[in-house]
Amino acid sequence: MARGFESKDVEYQQAEAGRERSGKPALSPAEREDASRRRSIELALARSRSDLATASSPAHRGMLEQAIAELERQLAAYHA
């Protein structure tokens, strides 16, 4: 049983060493939050566009078009 824990520890140490060697600077908590928020907007936008492609009700299509416009506005604010 101890052998399994030992191999997991070695695996963890190797992963940590690989991260340190990647050369990328660590992101601050605020930068991670911004990246997470931007990714969430991108995913919501992709989902809304997919839903729009299959929507048949005019009211539903209108709602999705408004949602897409708002998500695009939010995404543009991150790139500005």
Order of alpha helices (4+ residues) and beta strands (2+ residues): alpha-alpha-alpha
